[in-house]
Every structure is written in structure tokens, then in C-alpha cells.
């Protein structure tokens, strides 16, 4: 838990020497000794000496929170914790938090896209499965028709699902109905209306 009273007392004692300490606590930034040296613009050896002298205590994971380091070191090296040194760090942490928020939004959008494409793949698989089922079901009837009629019927059957208003269930679009309409259409007629009556056809039974 953030010790706000301790931060307030330390801030008061040092005349606002590091007013950004609460922001460091809120950010919950944990630093390695090398990170702390970079933050305070000192050598790594200096940080190692502070640790060896007991001026800076690391946690069990070998890191220390930025706010904890500030509170420990201010007792021994207040000159290292001037606002001019901390302000850029806090600004950087603020920028990083914004970046994290942007990445989280991008991740959410990527997940939504992945879910959409996954659904699209499932629809394609369902359509392919239904097409194969109808080809096998109506095999005898279709095999009696000209090959070009069958090819055009399959093409038209597939094109139906390019329409945003296409039926969700591909089994409602009857391939044999499309093929029959094509076969019986007047030669030279252009275009093929979307078959409706053909949907009511039932497979032939031997």
C-alpha cells in the first residue's frame, strides 16, 4: 500500500525537493540498480556503493520501487533527488503509461479483428461443406446436365454468399434449383435472378 503520510512528511521536510514522489508511487515502477543509476544520472558504481553501505535496500527480487529509492536516498543524498532530475523521469513514466494504454487499445482491436476473421473462416468452411453435400445429394440429377451448366451453377451458388444480405444458412440455397433454372433459361438471356422457388425442391429418391 502506498504510504501517503510518509511521502507527505518527506516532501515537507525537504521543501518539495521531489514533489513527484507520489507519482512514482502511483506508477509502481520497480527499478534495477542500473535503472536507478540512469534515473539519477550517477554511475552504477555509486549505486552499488549505496547498497553496500546500507543507504539503499533492494527487495528480494533485486529491484526497488522508484518511490522507495527516493525516500531512502533522500536521507543521504538529497542533491541527487532534485526536481530537475525527477521531472523528466515522471514525464517519461507518464508517456509510457499513455503508450501502454495505446497498446492495450491496439490489442483489443487486433483481438476483435482476429475474432472477425475466425468467424469468416468458419463461414467459408460451412459453405464448402454444404456445397459438397449438395453435389453428392444431387449427383444423379446434376450429372445429366451439361458441364458448363454445372460450372455456372456452382459459380452462382458461391456468388450468392458475397451479398451482405445472403442467407446465414447455406443449406437454404439449392444448387440443383440454380442449375435447373440455368438449363431451362432462354438461350442468350443475360443475368440470372436469385432462385427462390428452387429452394423448395427436394432431392430425388430412387
PASEBA-1860 file (N, C-alpha, C; in nm, 3 decimals):
! residues 206
1> XXXXXXXX> 0.085/-0.119/0.000/0.000/0.000/0.000/0.089/0.125/0.000 ~ 0.051/0.225/-0.070/0.127/0.350/-0.076/0.118/0.424/0.056 ~ 0.235/0.460/0.113/0.238/0.533/0.239/0.234/0.681/0.209 ~ 0.112/0.737/0.194/0.098/0.877/0.155/0.146/0.970/0.265 ~ 0.127/0.930/0.390/0.172/1.015/0.501/0.323/1.027/0.501 ~ 0.391/0.916/0.476/0.537/0.919/0.472/0.585/1.009/0.360 ~ 0.519/1.000/0.246/0.558/1.085/0.132/0.535/1.231/0.166 ~ 0.421/1.259/0.225/0.389/1.398/0.259/0.489/1.455/0.359
9> XXXXXXXX> 0.525/1.374/0.460/0.621/1.420/0.561/0.759/1.444/0.499 ~ 0.797/1.352/0.411/0.928/1.368/0.347/0.930/1.491/0.256 ~ 0.822/1.510/0.183/0.813/1.629/0.097/0.822/1.756/0.179 ~ 0.753/1.759/0.291/0.754/1.879/0.376/0.893/1.903/0.434 ~ 0.958/1.794/0.474/1.089/1.807/0.538/1.194/1.862/0.442 ~ 1.180/1.829/0.317/1.280/1.874/0.220/1.227/1.982/0.128 ~ 1.124/2.050/0.170/1.076/2.167/0.098/1.036/2.139/-0.046 ~ 0.972/2.025/-0.067/0.928/1.995/-0.204/1.042/1.959/-0.296
17> XXXXXXXX> 1.146/1.900/-0.237/1.263/1.867/-0.316/1.231/1.768/-0.427 ~ 1.138/1.676/-0.398/1.097/1.580/-0.501/0.945/1.566/-0.500 ~ 0.876/1.668/-0.549/0.730/1.667/-0.548/0.669/1.556/-0.631 ~ 0.748/1.487/-0.711/0.691/1.383/-0.796/0.692/1.246/-0.731 ~ 0.731/1.237/-0.604/0.734/1.107/-0.537/0.598/1.037/-0.538 ~ 0.487/1.108/-0.510/0.357/1.039/-0.518/0.331/0.980/-0.657 ~ 0.375/1.050/-0.760/0.356/0.997/-0.896/0.438/0.872/-0.916 ~ 0.558/0.868/-0.856/0.641/0.749/-0.865/0.574/0.631/-0.796
25> XXXXXXXX> 0.515/0.658/-0.680/0.444/0.553/-0.609/0.325/0.504/-0.690 ~ 0.248/0.598/-0.746/0.128/0.561/-0.820/0.163/0.477/-0.942 ~ 0.276/0.506/-1.002/0.317/0.432/-1.122/0.367/0.292/-1.090 ~ 0.403/0.268/-0.960/0.451/0.137/-0.917/0.567/0.089/-1.003 ~ 0.658/0.181/-1.029/0.775/0.148/-1.110/0.881/0.081/-1.023 ~ 0.931/-0.034/-1.068/1.035/-0.106/-0.995/1.163/-0.102/-1.080 ~ 1.271/-0.066/-1.015/1.395/-0.042/-1.087/1.505/-0.138/-1.046 ~ 1.588/-0.173/-1.143/1.713/-0.241/-1.113/1.816/-0.134/-1.076
33> XXXXXXXX> 1.925/-0.173/-1.011/2.027/-0.074/-0.977/2.073/0.007/-1.098 ~ 2.087/-0.060/-1.213/2.131/0.012/-1.333/2.027/0.115/-1.376 ~ 1.898/0.080/-1.362/1.792/0.174/-1.398/1.793/0.294/-1.305 ~ 1.815/0.267/-1.176/1.820/0.376/-1.079/1.937/0.469/-1.107 ~ 2.051/0.413/-1.145/2.167/0.495/-1.179/2.136/0.586/-1.297 ~ 2.067/0.531/-1.395/2.031/0.612/-1.512/1.933/0.721/-1.473 ~ 1.836/0.687/-1.386/1.736/0.783/-1.345/1.799/0.901/-1.270 ~ 1.894/0.868/-1.183/1.956/0.973/-1.101/2.081/1.033/-1.166
41> XXXXXXXX> 2.117/0.981/-1.284/2.234/1.032/-1.357/2.362/1.018/-1.276 ~ 2.379/0.899/-1.219/2.502/0.866/-1.145/2.556/0.736/-1.204 ~ 2.676/0.700/-1.163/2.737/0.578/-1.214/2.676/0.456/-1.144 ~ 2.689/0.343/-1.207/2.642/0.219/-1.146/2.723/0.186/-1.021 ~ 2.849/0.224/-1.024/2.934/0.201/-0.908/2.882/0.278/-0.787 ~ 2.832/0.399/-0.811/2.780/0.479/-0.700/2.660/0.410/-0.637 ~ 2.572/0.357/-0.721/2.456/0.286/-0.668/2.500/0.162/-0.592 ~ 2.598/0.089/-0.645/2.650/-0.030/-0.576/2.706/0.007/-0.440
49> XXXXXXXX> 2.773/0.122/-0.431/2.828/0.166/-0.304/2.717/0.200/-0.204 ~ 2.610/0.260/-0.252/2.496/0.291/-0.163/2.437/0.162/-0.108 ~ 2.427/0.061/-0.194/2.371/-0.067/-0.149/2.463/-0.131/-0.047 ~ 2.594/-0.131/-0.076/2.691/-0.191/0.016/2.694/-0.119/0.150 ~ 2.673/0.013/0.149/2.676/0.092/0.272/2.544/0.091/0.346 ~ 2.445/0.025/0.291/2.315/0.018/0.357/2.230/0.142/0.337 ~ 2.271/0.230/0.247/2.193/0.350/0.220/2.074/0.322/0.128 ~ 2.084/0.207/0.059/1.977/0.168/-0.033/1.955/0.018/-0.018
57> XXXXXXXX> 1.832/-0.021/0.014/1.799/-0.162/0.031/1.711/-0.208/-0.086 ~ 1.756/-0.315/-0.149/1.679/-0.373/-0.258/1.583/-0.478/-0.203 ~ 1.478/-0.504/-0.276/1.385/-0.609/-0.238/1.441/-0.744/-0.279 ~ 1.367/-0.851/-0.246/1.415/-0.986/-0.269/1.441/-1.015/-0.417 ~ 1.369/-0.945/-0.504/1.387/-0.968/-0.648/1.501/-0.886/-0.707 ~ 1.579/-0.818/-0.620/1.692/-0.740/-0.669/1.653/-0.606/-0.726 ~ 1.528/-0.564/-0.705/1.479/-0.435/-0.754/1.429/-0.353/-0.637 ~ 1.400/-0.228/-0.666/1.346/-0.139/-0.565/1.246/-0.046/-0.634
65> XXXXXXXX> 1.139/-0.013/-0.565/1.043/0.079/-0.625/1.106/0.217/-0.633 ~ 1.067/0.294/-0.733/1.125/0.427/-0.752/1.098/0.514/-0.630 ~ 0.975/0.507/-0.576/0.941/0.591/-0.461/1.020/0.551/-0.338 ~ 1.039/0.418/-0.319/1.117/0.371/-0.204/1.262/0.417/-0.215 ~ 1.317/0.410/-0.334/1.455/0.455/-0.353/1.467/0.603/-0.321 ~ 1.367/0.682/-0.364/1.368/0.825/-0.336/1.370/0.849/-0.186 ~ 1.282/0.779/-0.113/1.271/0.802/0.032/1.396/0.759/0.106 ~ 1.460/0.650/0.057/1.581/0.604/0.124/1.700/0.698/0.098
73> XXXXXXXX> 1.716/0.735/-0.028/1.835/0.811/-0.065/1.829/0.956/-0.024 ~ 1.708/1.010/-0.005/1.698/1.150/0.032/1.761/1.176/0.168 ~ 1.769/1.070/0.249/1.832/1.086/0.381/1.983/1.102/0.370 ~ 2.038/1.056/0.259/2.184/1.060/0.245/2.232/1.147/0.129 ~ 2.155/1.151/0.023/2.198/1.224/-0.096/2.084/1.306/-0.154 ~ 2.037/1.405/-0.083/1.925/1.485/-0.135/1.958/1.556/-0.266 ~ 2.086/1.581/-0.288/2.124/1.653/-0.410/2.096/1.569/-0.535 ~ 2.085/1.438/-0.516/2.058/1.351/-0.630/1.911/1.349/-0.668
81> XXXXXXXX> 1.831/1.403/-0.580/1.686/1.392/-0.600/1.621/1.526/-0.627 ~ 1.691/1.612/-0.691/1.634/1.741/-0.727/1.519/1.723/-0.826 ~ 1.427/1.812/-0.818/1.311/1.804/-0.907/1.354/1.803/-1.053 ~ 1.463/1.871/-1.083/1.508/1.875/-1.221/1.549/1.737/-1.272 ~ 1.588/1.649/-1.178/1.627/1.514/-1.217/1.506/1.422/-1.224 ~ 1.412/1.445/-1.132/1.295/1.356/-1.126/1.188/1.391/-1.229 ~ 1.176/1.519/-1.260/1.068/1.560/-1.352/1.075/1.487/-1.485 ~ 1.192/1.475/-1.549/1.196/1.402/-1.677/1.155/1.256/-1.662
89> XXXXXXXX> 1.193/1.196/-1.547/1.159/1.056/-1.524/1.008/1.039/-1.514 ~ 0.944/1.128/-1.438/0.799/1.119/-1.421/0.729/1.144/-1.553 ~ 0.782/1.238/-1.632/0.723/1.261/-1.763/0.736/1.137/-1.851 ~ 0.852/1.073/-1.841/0.873/0.952/-1.919/0.777/0.842/-1.877 ~ 0.755/0.830/-1.745/0.661/0.730/-1.697/0.519/0.762/-1.742 ~ 0.486/0.890/-1.743/0.354/0.930/-1.792/0.338/0.893/-1.938 ~ 0.442/0.919/-2.017/0.438/0.884/-2.159/0.427/0.733/-2.177 ~ 0.496/0.658/-2.091/0.491/0.512/-2.100/0.351/0.461/-2.066
97> XXXXXXXX> 0.287/0.523/-1.967/0.151/0.481/-1.932/0.057/0.508/-2.050 ~ 0.076/0.623/-2.116/-0.006/0.651/-2.233/0.020/0.550/-2.344 ~ 0.147/0.514/-2.358/0.183/0.416/-2.461/0.120/0.280/-2.431 ~ 0.123/0.243/-2.303/0.061/0.116/-2.262/-0.088/0.118/-2.293 ~ -0.153/0.232/-2.265/-0.296/0.244/-2.294/-0.322/0.230/-2.444 ~ -0.234/0.291/-2.526/-0.248/0.279/-2.671/-0.231/0.133/-2.715 ~ -0.132/0.066/-2.656/-0.107/-0.073/-2.693/-0.223/-0.163/-2.652 ~ -0.283/-0.132/-2.536/-0.399/-0.210/-2.493/-0.516/-0.191/-2.589
105> XXXXXXXX> -0.535/-0.067/-2.637/-0.640/-0.044/-2.735/-0.610/-0.117/-2.866 ~ -0.483/-0.112/-2.908/-0.445/-0.182/-3.031/-0.466/-0.333/-3.016 ~ -0.433/-0.384/-2.896/-0.451/-0.528/-2.871/-0.598/-0.566/-2.877 ~ -0.683/-0.481/-2.818/-0.827/-0.508/-2.821/-0.879/-0.508/-2.965 ~ -0.830/-0.412/-3.044/-0.872/-0.406/-3.185/-0.822/-0.528/-3.262 ~ -0.698/-0.570/-3.233/-0.643/-0.688/-3.302/-0.721/-0.813/-3.266 ~ -0.761/-0.823/-3.139/-0.841/-0.939/-3.097/-0.977/-0.939/-3.167 ~ -1.035/-0.820/-3.180/-1.164/-0.810/-3.247/-1.150/-0.851/-3.394
113> XXXXXXXX> -1.041/-0.806/-3.458/-1.017/-0.844/-3.598/-0.998/-0.995/-3.611 ~ -0.921/-1.051/-3.517/-0.895/-1.195/-3.521/-1.025/-1.273/-3.505 ~ -1.111/-1.225/-3.415/-1.239/-1.292/-3.395/-1.325/-1.283/-3.520 ~ -1.323/-1.165/-3.585/-1.400/-1.148/-3.709/-1.351/-1.244/-3.817 ~ -1.219/-1.248/-3.837/-1.164/-1.334/-3.942/-1.186/-1.482/-3.910 ~ -1.180/-1.514/-3.781/-1.207/-1.652/-3.743/-1.350/-1.690/-3.779 ~ -1.444/-1.598/-3.755/-1.583/-1.623/-3.791/-1.600/-1.637/-3.941 ~ -1.525/-1.554/-4.017/-1.533/-1.561/-4.163/-1.483/-1.695/-4.215
121> XXXXXXXX> -1.376/-1.745/-4.155/-1.321/-1.875/-4.195/-1.423/-1.985/-4.167 ~ -1.486/-1.977/-4.052/-1.588/-2.077/-4.017/-1.703/-2.075/-4.117 ~ -1.743/-1.955/-4.160/-1.850/-1.945/-4.260/-1.808/-2.008/-4.392 ~ -1.683/-1.984/-4.434/-1.635/-2.043/-4.559/-1.633/-2.195/-4.552 ~ -1.590/-2.246/-4.438/-1.586/-2.392/-4.420/-1.728/-2.448/-4.425 ~ -1.822/-2.380/-4.362/-1.961/-2.425/-4.363/-2.017/-2.424/-4.505 ~ -1.984/-2.319/-4.582/-2.032/-2.312/-4.721/-1.973/-2.424/-4.806 ~ -1.842/-2.447/-4.789/-1.777/-2.552/-4.868/-1.836/-2.689/-4.833
129> XXXXXXXX> -1.859/-2.711/-4.705/-1.915/-2.839/-4.661/-2.055/-2.859/-4.719 ~ -2.136/-2.752/-4.718/-2.271/-2.761/-4.771/-2.270/-2.782/-4.921 ~ -2.179/-2.715/-4.992/-2.170/-2.733/-5.136/-2.137/-2.878/-5.170 ~ -2.040/-2.935/-5.100/-2.004/-3.075/-5.124/-2.123/-3.167/-5.093 ~ -2.198/-3.137/-4.989/-2.313/-3.220/-4.954/-2.417/-3.216/-5.065 ~ -2.444/-3.095/-5.117/-2.545/-3.083/-5.222/-2.499/-3.149/-5.352 ~ -2.370/-3.139/-5.382/-2.318/-3.205/-5.502/-2.338/-3.356/-5.494 ~ -2.314/-3.411/-5.375/-2.332/-3.554/-5.359/-2.480/-3.592/-5.357
137> XXXXXXXX> -2.563/-3.510/-5.292/-2.706/-3.539/-5.282/-2.773/-3.537/-5.419 ~ -2.737/-3.436/-5.499/-2.799/-3.418/-5.630/-2.711/-3.469/-5.744 ~ -2.622/-3.559/-5.713/-2.523/-3.604/-5.812/-2.589/-3.660/-5.938 ~ -2.688/-3.745/-5.922/-2.752/-3.808/-6.038/-2.821/-3.705/-6.125 ~ -2.894/-3.613/-6.062/-2.965/-3.510/-6.138/-2.867/-3.416/-6.208 ~ -2.764/-3.374/-6.136/-2.667/-3.280/-6.192/-2.585/-3.343/-6.303 ~ -2.553/-3.471/-6.289/-2.467/-3.536/-6.390/-2.537/-3.546/-6.525 ~ -2.670/-3.531/-6.526/-2.743/-3.537/-6.653/-2.743/-3.403/-6.725
145> XXXXXXXX> -2.691/-3.300/-6.661/-2.690/-3.166/-6.720/-2.556/-3.138/-6.785 ~ -2.552/-3.044/-6.879/-2.424/-3.007/-6.942/-2.323/-2.958/-6.839 ~ -2.197/-2.987/-6.864/-2.091/-2.950/-6.770/-2.086/-2.799/-6.747 ~ -2.105/-2.718/-6.855/-2.097/-2.574/-6.838/-2.210/-2.522/-6.751 ~ -2.324/-2.590/-6.754/-2.435/-2.551/-6.667/-2.399/-2.575/-6.521 ~ -2.337/-2.689/-6.494/-2.297/-2.721/-6.357/-2.194/-2.620/-6.306 ~ -2.095/-2.590/-6.393/-1.991/-2.493/-6.353/-2.053/-2.358/-6.321 ~ -2.142/-2.312/-6.409/-2.206/-2.182/-6.387/-2.295/-2.186/-6.263
153> XXXXXXXX> -2.360/-2.299/-6.239/-2.446/-2.312/-6.122/-2.364/-2.302/-5.993 ~ -2.250/-2.370/-5.991/-2.162/-2.364/-5.873/-2.111/-2.223/-5.853 ~ -2.071/-2.156/-5.961/-2.022/-2.018/-5.951/-2.132/-1.927/-5.895 ~ -2.254/-1.945/-5.945/-2.363/-1.861/-5.897/-2.396/-1.893/-5.751 ~ -2.393/-2.021/-5.717/-2.419/-2.061/-5.578/-2.321/-1.993/-5.483 ~ -2.194/-1.993/-5.520/-2.092/-1.929/-5.436/-2.109/-1.777/-5.432 ~ -2.148/-1.718/-5.547/-2.162/-1.571/-5.552/-2.276/-1.521/-5.465 ~ -2.373/-1.608/-5.438/-2.484/-1.567/-5.352/-2.433/-1.519/-5.217
161> XXXXXXXX> -2.327/-1.581/-5.167/-2.277/-1.550/-5.033/-2.186/-1.428/-5.030 ~ -2.163/-1.369/-5.146/-2.090/-1.242/-5.149/-2.183/-1.126/-5.118 ~ -2.312/-1.151/-5.126/-2.412/-1.049/-5.097/-2.425/-1.035/-4.946 ~ -2.411/-0.911/-4.891/-2.425/-0.891/-4.746/-2.559/-0.942/-4.692 ~ -2.659/-0.949/-4.779/-2.792/-0.995/-4.736/-2.811/-1.144/-4.763 ~ -2.702/-1.215/-4.788/-2.714/-1.357/-4.819/-2.763/-1.433/-4.696 ~ -2.828/-1.547/-4.717/-2.879/-1.625/-4.603/-2.767/-1.677/-4.516 ~ -2.792/-1.680/-4.387/-2.689/-1.728/-4.294/-2.668/-1.878/-4.309
169> XXXXXXXX> -2.773/-1.949/-4.347/-2.766/-2.094/-4.361/-2.750/-2.130/-4.508 ~ -2.634/-2.178/-4.551/-2.612/-2.208/-4.693/-2.700/-2.321/-4.745 ~ -2.756/-2.401/-4.654/-2.841/-2.512/-4.700/-2.972/-2.463/-4.759 ~ -3.006/-2.336/-4.736/-3.130/-2.281/-4.791/-3.115/-2.241/-4.938 ~ -2.992/-2.241/-4.988/-2.968/-2.209/-5.129/-2.944/-2.340/-5.202 ~ -3.038/-2.379/-5.290/-3.034/-2.509/-5.355/-2.957/-2.504/-5.486 ~ -2.849/-2.577/-5.492/-2.767/-2.582/-5.613/-2.846/-2.639/-5.730 ~ -2.925/-2.742/-5.705/-2.999/-2.804/-5.815/-3.102/-2.709/-5.872
177> XXXXXXXX> -3.158/-2.623/-5.789/-3.253/-2.524/-5.838/-3.188/-2.424/-5.930 ~ -3.068/-2.382/-5.893/-2.993/-2.288/-5.978/-2.959/-2.354/-6.111 ~ -2.911/-2.478/-6.104/-2.873/-2.549/-6.227/-2.994/-2.570/-6.318 ~ -3.108/-2.605/-6.259/-3.229/-2.625/-6.339/-3.274/-2.496/-6.406 ~ -3.267/-2.386/-6.332/-3.304/-2.256/-6.388/-3.212/-2.218/-6.503 ~ -3.085/-2.244/-6.486/-2.988/-2.216/-6.593/-3.017/-2.301/-6.716 ~ -3.041/-2.427/-6.694/-3.065/-2.519/-6.805/-3.190/-2.480/-6.885 ~ -3.291/-2.437/-6.811/-3.419/-2.407/-6.875/-3.429/-2.262/-6.923
185> XXXXXXXX> -3.329/-2.182/-6.891/-3.337/-2.042/-6.930/-3.327/-2.027/-7.082 ~ -3.383/-1.922/-7.129/-3.380/-1.896/-7.273/-3.237/-1.866/-7.316 ~ -3.194/-1.928/-7.424/-3.057/-1.909/-7.472/-3.034/-1.764/-7.507 ~ -2.925/-1.710/-7.459/-2.891/-1.570/-7.485/-2.939/-1.476/-7.376 ~ -3.019/-1.526/-7.283/-3.066/-1.438/-7.174/-2.949/-1.407/-7.083 ~ -2.939/-1.282/-7.045/-2.828/-1.240/-6.960/-2.875/-1.227/-6.818 ~ -2.787/-1.260/-6.730/-2.818/-1.244/-6.588/-2.902/-1.360/-6.539 ~ -2.892/-1.389/-6.412/-2.969/-1.496/-6.350/-3.027/-1.446/-6.220
193> XXXXXXXX> -3.161/-1.437/-6.210/-3.219/-1.391/-6.084/-3.189/-1.491/-5.973 ~ -3.181/-1.443/-5.853/-3.153/-1.530/-5.740/-3.269/-1.629/-5.725 ~ -3.245/-1.760/-5.729/-3.353/-1.858/-5.726/-3.422/-1.860/-5.591 ~ -3.553/-1.860/-5.593/-3.631/-1.870/-5.471/-3.713/-1.999/-5.472 ~ -3.787/-2.019/-5.583/-3.870/-2.138/-5.592/-3.784/-2.264/-5.584 ~ -3.663/-2.255/-5.637/-3.575/-2.372/-5.636/-3.543/-2.418/-5.494 ~ -3.552/-2.325/-5.397/-3.522/-2.362/-5.259/-3.618/-2.466/-5.204 ~ -3.734/-2.481/-5.266/-3.834/-2.574/-5.217/-3.820/-2.714/-5.276
201> XXXXXX> -3.724/-2.728/-5.368/-3.704/-2.859/-5.429/-3.650/-2.958/-5.329 ~ -3.687/-3.084/-5.344/-3.637/-3.189/-5.259/-3.553/-3.284/-5.342 ~ -3.456/-3.353/-5.281/-3.374/-3.447/-5.356/-3.457/-3.558/-5.417 ~ -3.409/-3.611/-5.533/-3.475/-3.725/-5.595/-3.454/-3.849/-5.510 ~ -3.550/-3.934/-5.507/-3.536/-4.060/-5.433/-3.551/-4.174/-5.530 ~ -3.461/-4.269/-5.524/-3.468/-4.385/-5.614/-3.576/-4.481/-5.565
END
